[in-house]
Amino acid sequence: MFMSRISRSTALVLVAAAVLFLGAGTAGAQLKIGFIRSDYIFANYEPYKEAQKELEGYQKTEFDKLQAMREELEKKAQDAQSKEMLMTPEMKQSKLEELNQQQQDLSQRYEELVDPDVGLLVKKQTELMQPIIDRINEVLMRVAEEENYDLIFDATPSATGNPLLFANEKYDITDKIIEEIKKEITVK
């Protein structure tokens, strides 16, 4: 929710559309709209910067381990190749199986680390960042309620594309849409 981002021009268009759409339905009532810049908040929030450093350190350590595993595998493969003439067919087969297993272990460890859904890097990022994001969201919701905001957007560009961070529930027309859809179904 908090980490959503959108270009400033798109955010302004959305705000204008929200004002026109919601303003028409509120019979002249004034909307209180705000926006935040999440990138600026993160850049100036020390716990976030510390968590980011810790995450980068974890990532470097894990990739260094992978690099060491890869170098060890390459060294063993070169060693086996240089001694190939001295090996029996059984020894060659055994060494090949050992190298293949080590390659599979390396590939598996890489996947465990970088899987975008359940990888160790994603888990570590969630572990470190989620409490920070939750805290920022708590503050955002408190400010929204205390200062009577109707809508709050995030003006920072994002891949998620969801700029709305807070909306006063009195503007939720979901049930009305469902009622209208049900009416259309019963009429047909």
Secondary structure, DSSP 8 states (H G I E B T S, - for coil): -TT----HHHHHHHHHHHHHHHHHHTTT----EEEE-HHHHHHT-HHHHHHHHHHHHHHHHHHHHHHHHHHHHHHHHHHHHHTGGGS-HHHHHHHHHHHHHHHHHHHHHHHHHH-TTT-HHHHHHHHHHHHHHHHHHHHHHHHHHHTT-SEEEE-S--SS---EEEE-GGG--HHHHHHHHHHHHHH-
